[in-house]
Amino acid sequence: AGRRVLARLEARHMFVDVSHLGDASFWDVLGAVHGPLIASHSNARSVNAVPRNLDDDQLRAIAATGGLVGLNAFKGFVAADAAQQTLDTFVRHAVHIAETIGTAHLALGFDFNDYLHRDAMASYNDAANPNVPGLEDASRAQTFITRLRTAGFSEAECEAIAWRNWHRLIETVLG
């Protein structure tokens, strides 16, 4: 049934997103799709070893499909240690993913979830704002782009990460 759903999604030019899948399901989906996969809001497991983040093999597999990994600013996916849940650590995820699969497969996927009821966020370190300081909401996205430049990303790479990679993929999937 799952393979039929995936086939229907692809036939309708829809994205197949693996951000919320466990490892076994990730590989099952990879084996069943023919087009680009996305992880719309995921980070690098080698920087923060939580199951929700992607390991290097998964990153390479997404890139091999022509897909994208959207970086997630949620504190718990950036670092396990509250003291490391910073913009600098978030940039480390971007650097690692870029070094592993290239900037052509990296994008923004901040996962701003201001729309969630604050009680639903109570299990996280800072229920008032679950994102890393400096990226509390979409109005601060430029702060992250500035940090990418400081980390050595070129202007063209920053532009690709900020929007061009998503634009290219949307055109590819929509046909």
Long-range contacts (C-beta under 8 A, 24 or more apart in sequence): 2-28, 2-32, 3-32, 6-32, 6-33, 7-32, 10-34, 10-35, 13-173, 13-174, 13-175, 14-173, 15-40, 15-169, 15-173, 18-42, 18-58, 18-62, 19-70, 19-72, 19-109, 20-52, 22-51, 23-51, 23-55, 23-58, 26-54, 26-58, 27-61, 30-61, 30-65, 33-65, 35-65, 35-66, 35-172, 35-173, 36-65, 36-66, 36-67, 36-68, 36-169, 36-172, 36-173, 37-61, 37-62, 37-65, 37-67, 38-62, 38-67, 38-68, 38-69, 38-70, 38-169, 39-67, 39-68, 39-69, 39-70, 39-109, 40-68, 40-70, 40-109, 41-70, 41-71, 41-72, 41-74, 41-109, 41-110, 41-111, 42-69, 42-70, 42-71, 42-72, 42-77, 42-109, 43-71, 43-72, 43-77, 43-78, 43-93, 43-97, 44-93, 44-96, 44-97, 44-100, 46-96, 47-79, 47-89, 47-92, 47-93, 47-96, 48-77, 48-78, 48-79, 48-80, 48-89, 48-93, 49-80, 50-76, 50-77, 50-80, 52-76, 52-77, 53-77, 56-100, 59-97, 59-100, 59-101, 59-105, 60-100, 60-101, 62-101, 62-105, 63-101, 63-102, 63-104, 63-105, 66-169, 66-172, 67-105, 67-169, 68-105, 68-106, 68-107, 68-165, 68-166, 68-169, 69-97, 69-101, 69-105, 69-106, 69-107, 69-109, 70-107, 70-108, 70-109, 70-110, 70-166, 71-97, 71-106, 71-107, 71-108, 71-109, 71-110, 72-109, 72-110, 72-111, 73-110, 73-111, 73-112, 73-131, 73-132, 73-135, 73-144, 74-111, 74-113, 74-130, 74-131, 75-124, 75-125, 75-126, 75-130, 75-131, 75-132, 76-124, 76-125, 76-130, 78-132, 82-125, 85-125, 85-132, 85-133, 86-132, 86-133, 86-134, 87-132, 87-133, 87-134, 87-135, 87-143, 87-144, 87-147, 88-147, 89-132, 90-132, 90-135, 90-144, 90-147, 91-144, 91-147, 91-148, 91-151, 94-148, 94-151, 94-153, 94-161, 95-151, 95-152, 98-153, 98-157, 103-153, 103-157, 103-160, 103-161, 103-165, 104-160, 104-165, 105-165, 106-160, 106-161, 106-165, 107-161, 107-165, 107-166, 108-141, 108-144, 108-161, 108-162, 108-163, 108-166, 110-135, 110-138, 110-141, 112-137, 112-138
